[in-house]
């Protein structure tokens, strides 16, 4: 008997083969259409999702702002007959009410071992019986969520350590099953080899390696969250992590008679897949409403602000970055503004629609104002400059540690409200050679106010200079709403080509 195990994760609302600007070879519709045909080749199949389903595109933003009693994304997956789900950290971005309404129809298929008070009919694990061969699937979500998420969105929830939860249920899963799969919305914090060398700060955000080091009962480890894209064997355990945005998925085949495995990541971006009408029809009604909403023109710029090479933007600045800073400083009173450039951002043409805003800023981040000293600001800029390094010819290049083991461009921040100069020829920590505000040196001992998004303000592991600093103001509207309101109010905007920083070698 051959059992096919399919695993998707971090699809981030990418249903259709598009980013709503151009056609792209990706999307849930393509993945499901492929799996639906492929699973006919095997005796049984098990289809699992690892989280981060309902956030990440203009579609998910629209659904959050225009709630429907039946989220079409979950309707699609339920019609397809997914067998189990776990929650991702981005499931909480739009609040508990939206999360519960979205997943209510699959409440009994949610596997949740470590989030206490999550109001579903969930179980920590479930055993699937295939003609007497029993597979236990254990579900867990990264417990690091309270370090990022707004408190109002997770009020009343308690996030337990997934390792402790597995320890609690391990014996009964071993006794009652022939195979154990861990379905975990989290990644690997150590190297993907027998050495288990830490590749990040060990803060319990990603505990895949800890699972393998602690337990010998796991047969398959299905992970996510890091968007890395790999499948391999570690300690005789098949470990997989598809990349984000519904571009590939895990396929594992187990033959119960020969005890043989085969496994691969199926990349749909290079395959000609015909989308099945029955899946596409689920979105017919919502697509009409979505198009009408997205195509509303809200303002005009005097020139195009399209982004080019993002490495160049991070090195030299861009009017689009200045615009984002201006929106932040218009929302709340602060001396300085900091922000990062999202990889999916494309900038603006002269005419701006709601769609343009949501394509550029798909995250529901709110803004917070924090009190810091001039010394804290200097340290923050120093941290950000580590994004760059000099090669053997003193050319400025991207520091590879921001690409391996996963892409982390979001760590690099731009700063505004001051003029600053960075010399990459200096040692790390001594690269900021000038910081001026209104032509005067910034006082390192003085207290200032800096505005940033809630993610950076709460997740201070990468920017310890912000840790335990007082939040003195915040917005209730998210950044995309603030951008829409700002452009709608101004109507005709002049782009700001000012460059307020210089990075030299």
Secondary structure by P-SEA (a helix, b strand, c coil): cbbbbbbbcccccccccccccccccccaaaaaaaaaaaaccccbbbbbbccccccccaaaaaaaaccccccaaaaaaaaacccccccccccccccaaaaaaaaccccccbbbccccccccccccbbbbbcccbbbbbbbbcccccccccccccccccccccaaaaaaacaaaaaacccbbbbbccbbbcccccccccccccccccccaaaaaaccccccbbbcccccccccccccccbbbbbbccccbbbbbbbbccccbbbbbbbbccccbbbbbccccccaaaaaaaaaaaaaccccccccccccccaaaaaacccaaaaaaaaaaaaaccccbbbbbbbcccccccccccaaaaaaacccbbbbbbbbbcaaaaaaaaaaaaccbbbcccccccccccccccccccccbbbbccccbbbbccccccccccccccccccccccbbbbbbbccccccccccccccccccccccccccaaaaaaaaaaaacbbbbbccccccccc
